[in-house]
Amino acid sequence: MKTLVFKNNDQMPALGLGTWKSEPGEVYSAVKIAIQEGYRHIDCAPIYGNEKEVGQALSECIKEGLVTREELWLTSKLWNDAHAETDVVPALQQTLQDLQTDYLDLYLIHWPVAIHKGAQFPLSGSDFVALTEIPLTETWSGMETCANLGLTRHIGVSNFGIKALQTVMADCTIAPEANQVECHPHFQQNELLDFCRSNNIHFTSYSPLGSMDRSEAFKSDDEPSLLENKVIIGIAELHQATPAQVILSWNLHRDTSVIPKSVNQKRIKENLEAAQLELSEADMEAIAGIDSGYRMIHGAFWTPEGSPYTLEELWA
Ligand code: A2P
């Protein structure tokens, strides 16, 4: 498995298991199957509502001798209601307890958006806290404390555009080492990827397969289907691979990491096998040509009436 190498030589397996939308009741077996199949990177977050179950599966795999903690790469994320500097360490400690581990490999600020403590998911504009009240640099200080205490080996961000990255980078003692964002052939994020590359920030693609299992409220009628794209299907046929494998391999060929979600044994295995698929330069060029700039996770849930956030600022 290809790895992304961090400054201290820690290596993150480039292909990991996503757990967003993996329901409690199914994520336990998904994680166990994934580890049995050879996955060593699991991507988590408390807002997914399943970290306890992920933790049970991890702890059993370790007890059964399938894997050691050191062989695993565990990522989790700070939810938006714990952006105040003093809330960051306790939030991570809760995640560590749920995942049944002493440390994370990577801890990310989930969104550059703050909400009141306990609000979970904002229902109205009054649930938000403006970045002028809790600046990202304050939250980042809390993240640095987590790293300094050894609660996580690396710290980074998620859903950050260039401007938010620059804000943190201008006032930090530990620079962000990773940015996890939506990325797939319909939304290739070339400008952000270039920025991350030139600033030693590892790039992880979420929703790589189009996240068709997300809530209908977050979908639009004109959404193009990634797995049914003719170019992708053509390349898949050429290599006797599946469309999903072509998309995952495309990520690995761009030296990014990728975290496809699946709770299905056959697809969990199929996705990992994408790491063996070699794409040609012509394949990569053909896929480069289908970027339509279509963002699926548009972030409008952060901008209801009365919210201090705007989409323009969010993705700047
Ligand atoms: P399932 O969990 O039943 O396998 P994303 O990673 O972009 O969020 O996409 C996740 C969605 O894609 C889920 O609905 C998941 O379903 C489905 N999926 C995962 N792997 C594959 C695959 N290899 N082929 C087709 N669909 C897949």
Boltz pocket constraint, residues with backbone or C-beta under 6 A from the ligand:
constraints:
  - pocket:
      binder: B
      contacts: [[A, 18], [A, 20], [A, 206], [A, 207], [A, 208], [A, 209], [A, 210], [A, 211], [A, 212], [A, 213], [A, 227], [A, 242], [A, 244], [A, 245], [A, 259], [A, 260], [A, 261], [A, 262], [A, 263], [A, 264], [A, 267], [A, 268], [A, 270], [A, 271]]
      max_distance: 6.0
